[in-house]
Amino acid sequence: MFRRLILGGVLIVLAWGFAASAAFQSVAAGVAIFLFGMLFLEEGFTAFTGGALERLLARSTSTLPRSMSFGLVATTLMQSSSLVSVLTISFLSAGLLGLREGIGIIFGANIGTTTGAWLMAGFGMKVKISAWAMPMLVFGLLFVLQKSKQLKGLGNILAGIGFLFLGIHFMKQGFESAQEAIDLARFALPGLAGLAVYSLLGVLATVVMQSSHATLMLIIAALATQQITYDNALALAIGANVGTTITAVLGALGSNAAGRRLAAAHLVFNVTTGAVAVLGLPLFRIAVDSVSAAVGIAADDWTLKLAVFHTLFNVAGVILLSPFVGTMERMLQHRFEGSAAIDISAARHLNEAALMLPGTALEVLAKEAQHLFDNAFGLLAHGVGLHRGDVLSKADLAAMLDFDPAVLEQDVRDGYYRRIKTVYNDIVAFAARAQERMTTAQLEEVYGLRIVCRNLAQAVKAMTFMMENIRTYSTSENAAVREQYKALRLHIARLLRRLYAIRLIEDGPSQLLAFVELRRKVAARDVVADEALARLVREEAITPVMATSLMNDNEHTRRITELLLEAAERLFVRRGTPLAVLGSDLLGANRPQDTYDDTLALNETAAFIALGGGTLTGEMRRIEREDHGQEEEDQQDR
């Protein structure tokens, strides 16, 4: 509703302005072209994010000074602190950044936004900037028409800069024309009234244009043609600085608690900085005069002095608030804790902000796939008659399966629709939207994640087919069928425990070897053998109806095992090791099952050599001991 009211008001003003003044048309066109250039810049820079985004962020934001430097450089390149703020919110929502690092980027972005004022005041007002715009637009369009994504990205950047320069030219030209027709300076307000009114106008202009850079360009163009006074220009600059937070706040509306924390930090910083600038305006004016005189800026060069003022009060805000980053972080975490009871049936990581960059969208998709894995893990544990904590513990699973039969009454079918299908649908919808700007490699990874989610959904659905028989026969008075169903349940429970143990191994090669060994153990084991069933039927230990139920559920168990192994391989092993392609070959992906066992020993040897010898971690040794124990138990049962 708020946006519609603003849009309606803007349309009315534009219609009146276009009808009343040619100068207004030029200024409005200049603003539109400037904002259009920013869209091109955004599109261009996203082409160069790729898979290196996480590594770049890790190197560039490990400390607060580095985070601020990253924000400064990014804003200088993109010429949009609002865009950098929204992107930072998406990084934080995806878990690529911590709140402290995000706050540092916001601090740096506020200093970086001052470079636009310097560009306009020192270059745009003194040079025929349209002459620079034309070749950039021509070469930019030439590159945009190429097939290479990198060349298209470069073309968008060149075209974006060209449109920025062209927009500045039209704004400057419009105010020069207006100077001949009407003297806007007569609306100047001195003193506190002018400070308050023009600060609010600066906020309003930035809210409408969603860009403090565009507002600053307008302010400097108007100041250069003496359409506004220097004092009112200072107030407008303060208001523009505060108004830029609106974009970040709107960007956080579709984000999670982490994104909302950063948007609040942005709001606190800019409002505090604006308040400092207003209260300390007389002191800042003295500082501006001193700095200008020291660097050789003329006393009547109001546009450059405005750039000095804009830089000084933003730097002052960073200096003032930097010592309190830790306090701000704790307060925001306490204020935006999110839901006390996390709804595991809903998508937890997918958000609109993450769609800004393909790399970020890919990361949140991976995190949501892990969330779906956790949901499936819990439902499968309940399906075999255990709690999640039982599987994650080191207690004897076989012994625990004999207790707490109430767990078998858990409604896995209802859980499938609430915790699996709902999240899976959200993942598919989000992936479809995220794929539009992805590279071929990123699309392949999205495809792999969709396979993961499909497998998890099918595994839980297979468990729903088993539940009636598990409930019936796990508590049956017939000891033979009860033991056979216990074997099926125990197989799934042990598989869940081992997959979780492998998931926790941080060393990629060790994790790969552990998974290869688990694959071998599982492939070699037939939980319910046909010969054993035939013997039990002949001895009348079980009925033919029980035997067919066991055969069907044995097949469901085999299916669940295959689906979980492939899902875990793609989600944790392949994504967790830098040798993912090698791992794919070694793990027997896309290899017929009947040839898997024949080549496994050779693959394990190749893996061990290729990975530098490898080392068995404590987790792997524990898995080995559990496997050995299970083999002994199976032999005793047989």
Secondary structure, DSSP 8 states (H G I E B T S, - for coil): -HHHHHHHHHHHHHHHHHHH-HHHHHHHHHHHHHHHHHHHHHHHHHTTTGGGHHHHHHHHSSSHHHHHHHHHHHHHHHT-HHHHHHHHHHHHHTTSS-HHHHHHHHHHHHHHTHHHHHHIIIIITTS-THHHHHHHHHHHHHHHTSS-HHHHHHHHHHHHHHHHHHHHHHHHHHHHHHHHH--GGGG---HHHHHHHHHHHHHHHHHHHT-HHHHHHHHHHHHHTTSS-HHHHHHHHHHHHHHTHHHHHHHHTTS-HHHHHHHHHHHHHHHHHHHHHHHTHHHHHHHHHHHHHHHT--TT-HHHHHHHHHHHHHHHHHHHHGGGHHHHHHHHHHH----SS--TTS-SS--GGGGGSHHHHHHHHHHHHHHHHHHHHHHHHHHTT--HHHHHSSS-HHHHTTS-GGGGGS-HHHHIIIIIIHHHHHHHHHHHHHGGG--HHHHHHHHHHHHHHHHHHHHHHHHHHHHHHHHHHHT-S-HHHHHHHHHHHHHHHHHHHHHHHHHT---HHHHHHHHHHHHHHHHT--SS-HHHHHHHHHTTSS-HHHHHHHHHHHHHHHHHHHHHHHHHIIIIIHHH-TTHHHHHHHTTTT--HHHHHHHHHHHHHHHHHHTTT----HHHHHHHHHHHHHHHHHHHH-
